Amino acid sequence: MNFDEIKNLYDNYVIANYGRLPFAITKGKGSKIWDSTGKEYLDMFPGWAVSGIGHCHDKVVNAICDQAKELIHIDNSFYNEKQAVLGKMLSERSFGGKFFFCNSGAEANEAALKLSRLHTAKNKYKIISFEGGFHGRTMGAVTATAQPKYHKGFLPLVPGFIYLPFNDIDALKAAFDDEVCAVIVEPIQGEGGVRPATPEFLATIRELCDANEALVIWDEVQTGMGRTGKWFGYQHYDIVPDIMSLAKTLGGGISIGAIGVRAEVAASLVPGTHASTFGGNPLACAASIATIEAIEEEKLIENTIKMGQYTMEKLAELQTRHSCIKEVRGKGLMLGIILDRPGADIVAACWTKGVRINCTQNTVIRFMPPMVVTAQEIDAAVGILDAVMTEMSI
Ligand SMILES: *Cc1c(COP(=O)(O)O)cnc(C)c1O
């Protein structure tokens, strides 16, 4: 089908709840995608970080094909080897906890929020989250997302949530009481504009939760699986969460979400409390196992650190020549270019020249190439961003 035929079907049969670019993508490999006319693009924001180790990674493709011939889905009435192995692999690379599997980031956060109320004392129900955070679109996750634009039209939200300014230790101390059951935080706010939490802020959350027998939830849906230069964002700090939520890169492109939970807390999630029909099926778990193996065998975390530093240097140099860039920040390959103006025109012009990037919070360009990216690909992408800014004289 050509683009117009595809678009026509969408207009008639697919709900128009996304602002879509007028292109159909038909193929992807590594850092590259191709549209239905055959035009090639460098994808510096692959699948909103889902294709975090690049599109159609060979190891993931092979694992999916092999698993699909054996067993695609089996429900959680049974044991399945792939889920067991994935749990072990994730536990050994994080804080030694146990895992529950679901299908998306929002679902992982739902599980984390439910478990927090379930595990803590009867009087505890309040959940603290932070302005600018993003936790997903289901009712619980969107309630945790302290951004009014995501709430419009959906009131009343889930009761018991408290919103506080990000990185504000005094506000946190003032709001905390013994009815709090959990604090949910992203180590680096992604959708919120690539804003890192300060170490002091995260340490204060940990201290207050410990003192009040509340749980610390780190939403690592975007920061997890190596993106920041460590397996998980919490590993940059000397702080361990009680629960971390994962999704996006976790499945190498296949939908899978998870929470990793400290064993003592995990014991509260007994039969009947929570479940997911699709969660942890063999196909998704096989893809996730292959993703972890690829990250290790191909040293993709090392590459993320190296390429992250390289990109930072290139972007810092760009900043000296383009006054529209106020700041460049982030960790590993989770980078934000903070502009003094809206970034939509820049993103559109880059796309026309064959580079995909993203703009969030109106003025923050997200530059999050796949962990397999090469220096040449970064040179090409940053070169086009440079050319676009030069043409715009900004
Ligand atoms: C993308 C994202 C989510 C939501 O994930 P979905 O799979 O879209 O439900 C939650 N938290 C963070 C930090 C995210 O980046």
The ligand as an SDF file (V2000), in Angstrom:
LIG
                    3D

 15 15  0  0  0  0  0  0  0  0999 V2000
    6.6100    5.8220   28.7650 C   0  0  0  0  0  0  0  0  0  0  0  0
    6.5830    5.9220   30.2510 C   0  0  0  0  0  0  0  0  0  0  0  0
    5.5310    5.3570   31.0080 C   0  0  0  0  0  0  0  0  0  0  0  0
    4.3260    4.7400   30.3560 C   0  0  0  0  0  0  0  0  0  0  0  0
    4.6150    3.5940   29.6520 O   0  0  0  0  0  0  0  0  0  0  0  0
    3.5030    2.9320   28.6900 P   0  0  0  0  0  0  0  0  0  0  0  0
    4.1520    1.6850   28.2020 O   0  0  0  0  0  0  0  0  0  0  0  0
    3.2080    3.9360   27.6130 O   0  0  0  0  0  0  0  0  0  0  0  0
    2.3090    2.6720   29.5260 O   0  0  0  0  0  0  0  0  0  0  0  0
    5.6280    5.4090   32.3720 C   0  0  0  0  0  0  0  0  0  0  0  0
    6.6680    5.9960   32.9980 N   0  0  0  0  0  0  0  0  0  0  0  0
    7.6850    6.5540   32.3110 C   0  0  0  0  0  0  0  0  0  0  0  0
    8.8290    7.1670   33.0510 C   0  0  0  0  0  0  0  0  0  0  0  0
    7.6780    6.5560   30.9160 C   0  0  0  0  0  0  0  0  0  0  0  0
    8.6770    7.1400   30.2330 O   0  0  0  0  0  0  0  0  0  0  0  0
  1  2  1  0
  2  3  1  0
  2 14  2  0
  3  4  1  0
  3 10  2  0
  4  5  1  0
  5  6  1  0
  6  7  2  0
  6  8  1  0
  6  9  1  0
 10 11  1  0
 11 12  2  0
 12 13  1  0
 12 14  1  0
 14 15  1  0
M  END
$$$$
